[in-house]
Amino acid sequence: MSIVKPVLKEIAKEIGVDINNGNGNSKTTRALGNDIIGQLTH
């Protein structure tokens, strides 16, 4: 099993998705992935 979150963080940086939630904490892997998919589909 591979670790996905570091890869998602790199993708997020490249496409301008914030890796932190509204409270300033790191987003969960699921939330980060969802935001990345949302950005890519809009």
C-alpha positions as CSV (number, residue, x, y, z in Angstrom):
1,M,0.0,0.0,0.0
2,S,1.4,3.4,-1.0
3,I,1.1,6.6,0.9
4,V,-1.0,9.1,-1.1
5,K,-1.1,12.3,1.0
6,P,2.4,13.6,0.0
7,V,1.5,13.2,-3.7
8,L,-1.8,14.9,-3.1
9,K,0.0,17.8,-1.4
10,E,2.3,18.2,-4.4
11,I,-0.7,18.2,-6.8
12,A,-2.5,20.7,-4.6
13,K,0.4,23.1,-4.7
14,E,0.6,22.9,-8.5
15,I,-3.0,23.6,-9.1
16,G,-3.6,26.1,-6.3
17,V,-5.6,24.1,-3.8
18,D,-5.2,25.0,-0.1
19,I,-3.9,22.0,1.9
20,N,-5.3,23.5,5.1
21,N,-8.9,23.5,6.3
22,G,-10.7,26.6,7.6
23,N,-9.2,26.1,11.0
24,G,-5.7,26.1,9.7
25,N,-5.2,22.4,10.2
26,S,-4.1,20.0,7.5
27,K,-7.0,18.6,5.5
28,T,-7.6,14.8,5.7
29,T,-6.5,12.8,2.7
30,R,-10.1,12.4,1.7
31,A,-10.9,16.1,2.0
32,L,-7.7,17.0,0.1
33,G,-8.4,14.5,-2.7
34,N,-12.0,15.8,-3.0
35,D,-10.9,19.4,-3.3
36,I,-8.3,18.5,-5.9
37,I,-10.9,16.6,-8.0
38,G,-13.3,19.5,-7.6
39,Q,-10.7,21.9,-8.9
40,L,-9.8,19.7,-11.8
41,T,-13.4,19.3,-12.9
42,H,-14.2,23.0,-12.9
